[in-house]
Amino acid sequence: MRFLETMFRRRAVHGLEQNETDLTEKDDGTIIGAATWIPPGAPIKDEQIPQLMKNMRDLFSEYSPGIVARWVGFYKILLEGMRKSVQQPFWSLSPIVVLPKEQGRGEGSRLIRKKLEEIGSLPCFLATQSITNRDIYGRYGFRTTAEDRLAGDNGAEGHIVSYTMIRPASDRVF
């Protein structure tokens, strides 16, 4: 759990530093939700992948080799799903969070709709490991392009499924 907290914290800080994170808050200014959107960038080339994997290993070197190996395995699946499913330019949603006590009140929906309106017709990419979230993203035009089983604690194929999802380019406004 500490690993996931570290990973999400690093992604959130990076997103805030790069002006990639949208927030939703209560009237008193308390932040209750955040969505980090990665803007279109250069396509990832095959020769870049080994360095990206090394960077991931280095970034999380304080954790056990098993945890790092599972994360690197997930990251490989994520990159491969992205490369097979969508071409630049596209946006990526990574991650979106709403405080548990605020869930079910439309905060996540507001974050998604706001950005999709700004993005317009460009495609969007995301990955989720929750079938519930997969169904929610489907309401916004995302479709599942791949389902990959992630490695378990012993390195064997685990029970967690990662759903690669794409919102294709469209003229649709949300």
Buried (B, 14 or more C-beta within 10 A) or exposed (E): EEBEEBBBEEBBEEBEEEEBBBEBEEEEEEEBBBBBBBEEEEEBEEEEBEEBBEEBBEBBEEBEEEBBBBBBBBBBBBBBBBBEBBEEBBBBBBBBBBBEEBEEEEBBBBBBBBBBEEBEEBBBBBBBEEEEBBEBBEEBBBEBBBEBEBBEEEEEEBEBBBBBBBBBBEEEEB
